Amino acid sequence: MRAVLIAILLVLCVPAWAQTDARSRGGDITKDEYIERARRAAEKRFERMDANHDGVLTAEERKAARGQRKSPRSQ
């Protein structure tokens, strides 16, 4: 009985794994998925750049972020 339940769960999960795997490895993606992924990436970048976490990127914070991006390449 346990084996049957495990088999059923695996069969139900495989399509979800396959879809996630295909999209994370260069598979097809919808416009909405693309935009959502870009939005999440932009939010993460903003949080890293916003040094004092006040929700505003100052010119100084943007300049510091540019400097941090260039530093590893020049070494």
N, C-alpha and C positions, 0 to 999 in steps of 0.2 A: 504494500500500500504506500509506504514512504517513497519507494523508488518511482512509483507512478506519479505521485505529487511533484517530486523533484523534476521528473521528465517534463511534466506539463508546464511547470514554472520556467524551465529552460527554453522550451519551445515558444512560450509567450515573450520571453525577454530577448531572444535572438534578433528579431526584427528591429527592436529599439537600439540594440548595440550596433547592428549593421548600419542603420541610418546615421547614428552619431559618428561612427567611425568614418563613413564615406564623406561626411561634411567636414570633419576635422582633417581629412587627408586629401583635400582638393576635389571633392565631389561636387555635385550640383548644390546650389544654394538659392533661395528665393530672394527677391529684392528686400522684403521685410526682414528676413534673417540677416542679410548683409548689413542693413542699416542698424539693426539692433546690436550686432557685433561691433560695428564702428562706434556706436554711442557708448557702449560699455568701455571700450578701449579709450575713448576720449575722456570719459569720467575718471578712469584710473590715472591717465596722464595729468589731468587737472589736479587731482588730489596730490600727486607727487610734486607738482610745480608750486602749489599753493603752500608756501613755507609756514605761514602763520595760521593756516586753515580758517581764514575769515570768509571764504567764498568769493574772493576777488583776486585776480592775478594782476599784480602791479607790473610796471615796466621792469622794475628791478628783479622781481621773481622770474619773469620770462627770460631776462638776460642771464640770470644765474642758471636757469635750466638749460639754456643754449650752451653755456660754458661747460656744464656737467656732461652734456652729450658729446662735446668735442674732445674733452680730456682723455677718455680711454683710447680714442683713435690716434692721438698724437704720441702716445707712449710706445 
